[in-house]
Amino acid sequence: MTTSASEFNEPPVFSPAESESSSAIPERLLGRVALMVTIMSTVLLSANALVCSTLSHFFGIPGWSHWQILPAALAIAFIATTLLGFRYSNPLLRTLYTVSATWLAALNYAFFAAIACWIVDGAATLAGWTWPRFGIAVLLFGSALLTTLYGLINASSPRVTRVVVPLPNLPEAWAGRTMALLTDVHLGHLSGPGFLRRIISRLRILQPDAVLISGDLFDGTPIGLDRLVAPWHRFSPPRGIFYVTGNHDEFAERSIYLDAVKRTGIRVLNNEKVSLDGLQIVGVHDAEAGDPEQLRSILRQVELDAQRPSILLAHQPANLAVAEEEGISLQLSGHTHGGQFWPWIYFVSRIYGPFAYGLSRLGKLLVFTSNGVGTWGPPVRVGTKSEIVLFRFVREMSAS
């Protein structure tokens, strides 16, 4: 990576947080992990029970059958392989994770198909219709299967989203130039070096002047990180690659992930500002960006030049009022996945409002939230797309 040392002379405002423990999962998180595992197990097993009982009823399979153990086991396997990933990484574990995560995608739509089966059957009974239960189940569960297959294909086909962004006082050097945003890659058991090589191949074609990575480069596993990020060694845009952590990059001790990224030559922005030909880039890690007071303190200590445009790289579209008050021109985020797949896209829209996806404005602050290029959990996208975002900057026209 070719970057001038004189461009990066601002010292970090805060150094990366140190963990109280050297274990993969900090002790302070163990209680929360146990609670999450209990809740997820209960929800997944309940959903499996409904799907299996519906299939048995509508397809005429008598009583409890041993086959029903398999979907329940796959649901639990997803949780187990996720936790084991904090200690181990091998082909068997990655295969089991992939199969179980794919089953969760199918389970999501099978669950709604099961509910629909009972609703249609109940309505038919009340109306006196004689619809065959077998036909109802074939139609609804078949639709669920086709939706799952579509989601798998859609998620594995990242697209390029091109966005023109007007910035105030844009330096002449950046007029018409491009910068790529890459977020939520989620490298781990499911998406490995091969997936990253495909993404980098697209970046080579796009030829951005710089690449910004706004968190969740990793899925959470702290094992085998050098193998996962190895393809970055062979890619170097003219103005560099810059990275801040997301919440998944802080599941274990943060330095584990940061060190792996640094070894590739990527510039980690440790709550600091750098200047690229007059364009100010501020990177704030997820833990600090999530705390409004820490975020405000960082933005003040980096001493932004109000006469130059600034870009805040932060994983989540949160605490936007703080960024706007402190004079940030554009915030680039991810995290939401746009909801990733139906019906969860509606819940994400309710939580984040206009900042769930796309380009929005809060006062003088522009905010772009990307769907991300990868997936978490079920490797499907229904109602969203995986994307690399390519920004082209232009001068903001002043009101006449």
N, C-alpha and C positions, 0 to 999 in steps of 0.2 A: 504494500500500500504506500503510495507516494503522497505524503503530507508534510507541510512545512512546520518545523518545530515552533516557529515564531507565531503561528496561528493558534497555538494551544498553550499560551503562557498563563491563563487564568488558573489558579490552584483550585482544587475541589473545595466546596463549602463544607460538605460533610463526607467523611470517609464511609465506606460500606459498613453496615451494621455488623457487629461481631456476635456470634452465637454464644450462648452460655454453655453450650455443650458441643462436643465434636461429633456426636452421633448424627446419623443421617436425618432423623426426625427429632428436632429439639424437644426436650422433656416438657416444655411449656405447652407444646401442641398435642401431646399424647392424649389428654383428656378430651380435647375437641375432636381428635381423630376417632377415638372410641365412640363418642356420641354420634358422629357422622356415619360410621360403619353400622351402628345399630339402626339408625333411621333408614339408611339406604337398603340394608338387608330386609327390613320389614316392608318397605315400599315395594321392592323388586319381587320379593316372594309373594306378596299379596297380589301384585299384578299378574305374576305367573300363574297363581292359583285360579284367578278369574279366567284367564285365557284358556288354561287347560280344561277347566270344568265346562266352559262354553263349547270348546271343540268336542269334548266327550258328549255333551248333550245334543248338539246340533248335528253331529255326524253319526250319532247312534252308537258310540263306543261305550260299552257297559262299565260302570263303576270306575274305580281307581286302576290305572294301568301303570306299569313300571316305566313306560316311556316318559311319563310326566316328571320323572326325576331329572332327566337331561336338561330341559330348559331352566329348571330351578338351579341346577348345578352350574350352568353357564352364567346365570345372573350373579351367583356368589363368586364364581371364578373371576369376574371382572373386578370385584372388590379385592379379592385375594391377590391377583396379579398386580394390581395397582400398588398395594402395600409391599409386596415382595420386590417390586421394582426399586425400592429404596435401599435394597441390599444386594440384589442380583440382576444380571442381565445376560440372557442366553437365548438361543433360537427357540427352545421349547417354551420359555416364558413369554417371549414375544408372540409366538404363534397362538398360544392360549389366550393372551390378552386380545389379539386381533379377532379371534373367533368369538370371544365373549362380548367384546364391544360391538361387533356386528349383530350379535343376537339382541343386544339392548336396543339397537335401531329397529329391528323387526318387532321386538316386544312393544315398543312405543306404539306402533301402528296396529299391532295385533290387539293391544289393550282397547284402543278406541273401536276397533272392529267388533270386539266382543261386546262392548257396551251397546253398539249399534244393533248387533244381533238381537239382544234382549228387547231393545226398544221396538224394533220392527216386528219382532215376534209378538210382543204384547199388543201393539197397535193392530196387527192382523187378527189376533184373537178377539179383541174388543169389537172390531169391525165385522167379524164373522167371515173373514177371508180364509181360504184354505191354501195359503202359500206353503210350499214344502220347506221345512226347516233346513234341509240339506242344501237346497238352492240358495237360500238366504246366506248361509255360512260360506258357501263357495264364492258368491259374489263379493261379500264384504271382506273376508280374509284374503281372497285373491287380489282385491284392490289394495289391501295393506301390504301384501308381498310385492306388488308392482311398484308401489310408492317407495318401499324400502330399496328396491333395486335401482330405481331412478335416483334416489338420494345418494346411494353409494357412487354411482357414476358421476353425478353432478359434483359431489365433494372432491372427487379425484381429478377434476378438470379446472384448475385455476384460470381465471381470466385476468385481463389487464383493464383496470378502470382508470381512465384518463380524466384529470380534473385541472381546469384552469383556475388559478387562485390569484386574485388581485391583492397586492400588499402595498401598504403606504411607504413612501420613500424607498422603494426598491432600488438597490444599487444597480447601476447600468450593467455591471458585470453579470447580474443574474437575470436580466431581461430575456425572456424566452428560453432560459435554461431549465433543465428538469431535475427532479429529485424523486426517488422512489421511496415509498413507505411499505415496509414489510412488518407485519405484526401477527402474533398468535400462530407461529409456525408449529409449535407443540412437537418438537422432536422428542422421540422416546421410543416406546415399544412399537407403536403403530407407524409413525412416520420417521424414517431413518435417513442415513446419508443419501440414499437413492432419491428420496423425495426432495431433499435439499438441492441435489445436483440438478434436478429438473427446474427448480425455482431459479437457481443461479443461471441456468441456460437461458431462461426467459429474460433475466436481468441483462445478460450480455447482449441480447438482441435489442433491448430497449435503450441501452447505453446511457443510463442516468449519470449526472455529474456527481451525485452522492446518494447513499442509501441510508435511511433511518430505520432502525428496528425498535419498535415501541413495546417491547416486552413479550413474555411468554414464548421466547425462542425455544424453551424446553417445556416438556410436558410435566416435569416435576421430578422424574427420576434423576438422582445425582450420580448414577453409575454409567460408565462408558461415555462420558461427555465428549472426550477428545475424538472418538470415532464418529459421533453424531455431527460435530461441527467441522470435521476435516475438509469438506468441500470449500469452505470459505477461504482456505489457503490459496486457492487458484482463481480468486476473483478480487479485483482491485479497481474500483471506479476512480476517476481523477481526483475527486475531492474527499474520498474516504467513505468508510462505513461507521455509523455511530449507533450505540446500543444503550438502552436502559432496561431494567428488569420489570417483569410483570409479576403478578401474584404467584404464578406457577414456578417462576424462577427464584422464589423465596420460600418454597416448601421445605427445603433443607437449609443449611448454612449458606448464606448468600455468596460468600467468597468462593465456594466450590464452582458455582456457575460462572462467576465473573472471571475466575482464573482460566477456565476453559476457553471462554470467549477471547480473552486477551491474547492467549497463545496463538490465535489465528491471525492476529494483526488488527482485529477490529478495535476501534476506539470506544472504550466504555466511558460514558459520561456519568461520573460520580457526583450527581447533584451540582453540576457546574455549567459554565458557559464557554463555548468556543465561537470563534468568528471565522466564517468562510466568505472571503471576498466581500466583507461588509454586511453579511447576513448573520445575525446572532442565533445560535442554536443552543438552547438550554435543555439539559437532560436531567430529569428527576426520577429516582427509583420509586417503585410502587409504594413501598411502606411509607416513605416520606411524603409522596404526592397525595396519599390518602389522608394525611393529617393536615387540615387547613392552616394551622399555625406553623408547622414545619415548612409547608410549601411556601407560605408567605415569607418566612424568614429566609429561605433559600433564594427566592426571587429578588428579595431586597439586597442580599449580600452579593449576588452576582453583578449588581450594578448595571442594569440594562441601560443602554443608550436610547433615549426616547426618540432620537432623530433617525434611528435605523430600525428596520423591521426585525421582529424576533419570532422564533418558532420554539414552542415548548413541546418537548417529547415526553409524554407521560402515558402510562399504560391505560388508565381508565379515564373516561370522560367525566371526571368528578372534580369538585371544588372549582368549578369554572368561574364563579364569581371572583375568587381570589386571583386567578390568572388574569381576568379582565381588569380588575382594579390595579394590578401591578404593571399593566401596560403591555402584556403579551399580545402579539398580532395574530398568531395562528397556533392553535394547539392540535397536535396529531396524536390520536389514541386508537386503541383497539378494544380488546377485552369482551365486548358484548357479543361478538360473533354474529350480530344482527339477530340473535335468537337461535341461529344455526338451522333449526328445522321446526316445522309445524308440529304442535301448536305453540311452542315456547317462544316463537317470534312475537306473539302478542303480549306475553308477560314482560319480555325485555322492553318492548315499546312503552308499556305502562310505567316501567321503572325509570327509563332514561329519556322518555319523551322524544323530542326532536333530535336529541343527541345519541340515539340508539344506533343510527347509521347515517353516513353521508355528511355533506357540508351544511353547517348551520351557523347561526350568529347569535352571540350574546353581547349586546352593547357593541363595543368596538372590537370584540374578540371573535375571530372566526374559529370554528371547531370542525375538524374532520375526524369522524370515527369510522374505522375500517371494519369490515366483516372478518378480516384476517385471511390468511392463506391456508391455514390448517384447520383441524377440528379437534375438539376434546370429547372424550367418551365415544358415543356412537359416531362412526365415521361417515355421517350422512349430512346432506344439506338439501332441505326442501323449503322453498320460499326464500332462500338466500343463495349467494354464490361465494366461492373462494376467490380471493382477489389479491393481486399486486396493484398498488395504487401508484400511478405516475403523475406527479404534479408538474405543471408548467407555470412559472411565475410571471406575472405581468404587473405593470405599474397600476396602482389604484388611481382611478380618475377622480380628481377633486370635484365636489359639487359646484356648479357655476351659479 
